Amino acid sequence: MFMKMIRKGIIMFTEIFAYDFMQRAILAVVAISIFAPILGMFLILRRQSLMSDTLSHVSLAGVAFGIMLGVSTTWSTIAVVTVAAVVLEYLRTVYKHYMEISTAILMSLGLAISLIIMSKSGNAGSVSLEQYLFGSIITISQEQVIALFVIAVIVLLLTILFIRPMYILTFDEDTALVDGLPVRLMSILFNVVTGIAIALTIPAAGALLVSTIMVLPASIAMRLGKNFKSVIFIGILIGFIGMVAGIIGSYYWETPASATITMIFISIFLLVSLVGMLGKKL
């Protein structure tokens, strides 16, 4: 009886790989689980957690421009988010001690532009905008999967090559300046890479949930890791487990994939926090 249940479970688990859309979805979340925790960790340490939320909202303006102009929404989103990432760095220097002001300005601007453009584009565009709001990982294309792996490789290589300069920049910009590092250029490039990664993730995760998927794995890893590199490895591992489990769970529970992934990450975060609190008491 027990062996029968195991065989049945294996059959149910493997059947999802028979569908092309599920294969693409699994590959997409594997790619996202590589770069999202890395970027999320730097965002948290730089106290820019809201930047992912801001750029995801600004990306809606890119989607709206793409729909209005009849061009690829992916490229229009990347273009808009890249510009926004540069502007965000400028605003960060202007409001150095009030980072939330720059994020609020850009978030409001992005939403306002997207709503104005979509109001002039008719009802045909509103459906596409809704898809970008909530995401649909099961409808992701092969080209989008390849793009996600490309940005994953880029982020991974940049992290390996520039982990020390980024470490110094993240924790102490003054020390980075003394060491002769191009602080402003590095900050802008980090924002641009993060913006592009968010733009590519949005079709799968949705603009409303992409920041959660980027920040939560890193937040959990920071509770478990003992040093900088271990946090990166743990974050990637948690991102992989949470996202794959979310995809499989959404398939069997018939729930939205991005929402299911988010709930799993939140559950892991609460579990780790609870264990940590109990450990301190003991």
Secondary structure as UniProt FT lines:
FT   HELIX           2..15
FT   HELIX           16..18
FT   HELIX           20..45
FT   TURN            46..47
FT   HELIX           49..69
FT   HELIX           73..94
FT   TURN            95..97
FT   HELIX           99..119
FT   HELIX           123..134
FT   HELIX           137..139
FT   HELIX           142..171
FT   HELIX           173..178
FT   TURN            179..180
FT   HELIX           183..205
FT   TURN            207..209
FT   HELIX           210..224
FT   HELIX           228..253
FT   HELIX           257..281
//
